[in-house]
């Protein structure tokens, strides 16, 4: 189903698409940024609950700048000094996060109107043409994101990218979850388990990884057995001080391409459980440390740590770090990646 999602200040028209599996799960998306707007799932009492932060109109997504539910491209996360080198040529990107590039720049894929290639009852496919030099990246890239609602209340995101020149391809989605409902306040009581014992520490407040893949054991970064998000988020630990709380990449495997567990989160109040799976090598766990007070969907009040992100990805700054699996996409090849979020109630 398609309907208007409002006109943007620059005159562009945005649309809203609704897909469902007919078994209790409904997802709403807009062609602005190929963005997730609503994810409705049943709680332990069968009550329909919207578990992601968002807005009622398209323009609000551009006005607020938190990337709620948006596809990030061509590269998610940070690139050190906003530059990288391919085949001896250095490419300069926008500097928009301290000295670095974050989420590709101020005019990323999240701010574009995507073409809708197809829309069925349970799936929608968005496509985007990114020209050579777009945001500073080389090559003409064709990107697609397919969203599918599966019968077991799984939301599947499938990304594909092709380019006519070697380039960076590391798309992700910046959806903010709150399993108590988007309007339920803090996520600090959520329990989170990450399917790894390793993460990539950052050097300082710039949040660029040191290059090390370190063990979480014996530290407040250890979510391998599960813990409340808020249990140690304000601990006197250098990694948390640097980033104002959890905002780190966790290493799921050394190489991309194999589907594997990513995370498990639950909210006791609603009984909603979310399991994450991906074929990406890493996941950025961000606890919403820098959400500022403002109004979201239906007049809901959003604030610091009212949503958390699990962004499947290549490691931050991987294009510049030889020890990390590379997000380089070779000319003429196709990059495909799948991430799934499966919902249930207990």
N, C-alpha and C positions, 0 to 999 in steps of 0.2 A: 504494500500500500504506500502511495506517495501523496504528500501534501506540502504546502508552502511552509518554509521555516523562517520566512522574513527576508526583507531586503537589507543588504549591507550598506553602510554609509557611502561606499563608492559606487552604488547602483547595482551591484551584482545580486542576483536572486539565488537564495539557498533553498534546498528542498529537504524534507525529512522522509525517511523510508522506514517502514516497520516490517520486521520479519518474525516468524514464530514457528515453533515445532508443533503447536497445537496440543502440547502436553504439559503446559504450565510455565513455559519460558517464552518471553517476548523481548525483542531487542529493537531499539530505535536508533537510527543513524542519520547523519546529515552528509551531503556531498561536500560541505565545507570542511576540508581537512580529512575527509573520509572518517569522520569523528563519531565515536560512540556517545549517544546522548542519554539513553536509558538501557538498563539491563534489569528486567523484571523476573524474579524467581520466587517460588513459594517458600515461606518460612516453616518452622516446625508445626504451626497451626494451620498451614495452608494459605496464609495471608500473602497476597502478592506484594513483594518488596523490591523497591528500586535500589540496587546496591552500588551505584556509581554516582559520583558528583557530576554536576552539569548545569546547564542553563535552559531557559525557556525560549530563547531566540538566538539566531546565528550570530548577530553582532556582538552579543555578550561574550562569546568565545574569543573574539578578537580584542575586545576591550580589556579583558581581565588578565590575559597573558600567562595562565597557569598550565596551558596545554591539556586541559581536561579532555580525556578520551580521544585525543587527536593522533593521527599517524605522523610520526617524526621522520623526516628524510631530507637529504639523502642519508645523513648520518645521525643516529641518536647518540646522546651524551656529549662528552667534551673532546676537543682536539687541542692539544697543547700549542700555545702561541698562535692558534688559528691558522696553522699552515701544515702542509705535508708535501712530500716529494714522491713522484711516480716517474720512473724511467729518466731520472736526472733532472726533471723539471719540477720546480716548486710552485705550489698553488696556494694563494692567499685567500682566506675566508674572512667573513666579518668577525670582528672582535666584539663579542656581546656578553661575556661572562668573565669578569676580571681581565686577564690577558688572553683569554682563550675563546674558542668558538663553542657554543652550546647549542645542541639540537639544530645545527646547520646554519643558523642565522635568523635575522628578524623577518625574513620572507620565506620561511620554510614550507614544506608540504602541508603543514597544518593550516596555512592561510590561503591555500588554493581551493578553487572549486574543481572537484574531480568529476570526470565523466562517469556516468553509470553505464557500464557495459551490459549488465543484465540484472534483473531483479525477479526472484521467484518467491514463493511463499516463505521459504526458510533460508534464503540466501540472497546476498547482493554483492556484486563485483564492481569495484571502483577502479578507474584507470587514470593515469596522469602522464603527460609528456613533459619531460624536464630537459630543456635545450642545453647544448654545449655552453659551458660557462655559467650556468644557473647556480647562484649562490657562491660561485667561484670554483665549482667542481667541473672536471673535464668530461666530455662525451655527451652525446644525445642519449638520454635514458628514457626508456618506457617502463613505468612502474604500475603494478596492480596490487590491490588488496581485496581479497575475497573473505567475506564474513558469512559463516554458516552456523545455524542453530541445529545441533544434532538431537536425535531422539532422547538421549540420556541427559538432557539439560546441560550440554557442553556448548560453549561458544568457541568456534574455531576461527582463527585468523591465519590466512595463508598469503604471504607476501611473495611477489615475483618481480625481478628487475632484469633488464637487458640494456646494454650500452654499446655504442659503436666505437668507444675508446676505453682504455683502462680507467677505472674510476673507483670511488668508494660507494659501497652499497650496504647499508646497515640500518634498515628501517625497523622501527618498533612502534608500539602504541603506548601513550602516556596516560592511560585510564587510571583514575583514582577510585579505589574500592572502599566501601564502608558496608560491611555485611550486617550491620545493625539497621541499615537503611540510610540513604544519602542525607536524610534530615535528622539523624540521631545523635550527632555530636562527635565526640572524640573516638578515635580508634585505638587508644592506648590499652584498653582491656581485651582487644582481640588477641587470640593466640596465633602465633605464626611459627611454622616449621619450614626451614629451607633445606633442600635436598643436597647439601654439601657441607664439608668441613673446611672449606677454603674460601678466601676472599682476596681482593686486590687492594691493599692499603694505599692511601693517598699521601702525597708528600707534605701538603699543608692546606691552607684554606682555599687554594686554587682548585683542589679536588682532582688533581691529575695523579694517576697511579704511579707508584715508585717503580713498577716493573716486576715487583715481587708478587708471587702467589703464596700467601701466608696462611697458616693454620689458624682457625678460630678458637681452638681448644684453650681453655683457661682464660678466655677474654669475654667481654660483654657482646662480642660479635657472634657468639655461638648460638645459632638457632637450629642446630642440627637435630636436637631432641625436642624442640618446641619450647617457646617461652612467650610470655605476654610482651607485646610490642613496647609497652611503657615500663617494663620491669627495670631496665637499666638505661633508658634512653638519655637521661641527663647525668649519667655517671661521669666522674672525673677521669676520662679516658681520651687520649689525644685524638684518636680518629673521630670520636663523637664531637669533640670541641671544634675540630676543623670544619665540620659540615653541619653543625647545629642539631645533631641527632643522626639517625641512620639515613645515609644517602650514599650507599656503597654498592659496588659490583661484587657479586658472589659467583665464584667459579664453579660451573656445573660439570665441565669436562674440558680436556685439553683441545678438542677438535669439535667443529660444528658438523651437523648432518644427521645425528642419531637422536631419535625421539626419546626423551627421558623425563622423569619427574623433576619439577622445578620447585614447587612450594605447596604447602597446605595451610590454609587459614580458616579460623572458625570464630564465630561470635556466639557466646553462650546465651545471650538474651533472645536472639531470634532462632538459634539452632542452625543457622545457615553455615554450611561448610563449602569452601572453594578449594579445589585441587588444580594446580597448574602444571602443564607439561610443555616442553619445547625442544626443538632441535638446535637451538642456539647454544653457544659455549658459556654464556653468562646470563645473569639476571640482576638488574639494578633494583635493590630494595630501597625505596624512598618513603619516609614516614610523614610526608607533608609538612616538613618543618617550616617552610616559608610561605604557606598559605596565609594570606592576610584577611582580616575580617571583611566579609562582603556577603551579598545575597545571591543565592543560587536558585535552582528549580523550585517553583511553587512558593517562593518567599522564604525558603530555608536559609538559615544563617550558617555560613561556612567560616572556619577559622583554622588556626594552626593545628595540624595533626588531626583533622577531621576526615582525612582519606589517606590511603597508602597505595603506592605503586609497585608493581612487579613487572619491570620492563625487560623482556627477553631481548638479548643483544649480543654483539661482539663487545669485548672489554673496552672501556673508555680509552681513547687515544691509541687504539690498537693499530691504526694505520702508521703510527710513528714508533711502535714498540715491537722490536723483532721477536721478542719472546712470547708475544701474544698471537693467537690465531688471527689471521689477517682478514679484514673486511674488503680487500681489493677484489673487484669484479673485473675480469679480463674481457677485452673487447670480443663481442660475438657470443659470449657465454651467457647462461641464464642462472641467476641466483634465486633459489626458492627456499623459503623458510616457513615453518608452521609452529604456531603456539595455540594451546587450548586451555580454556578455563572451564572446569566442570563443577556444577553446583548441585548440592543436595542439602537435606535438612535432617537433623537428628534430635 
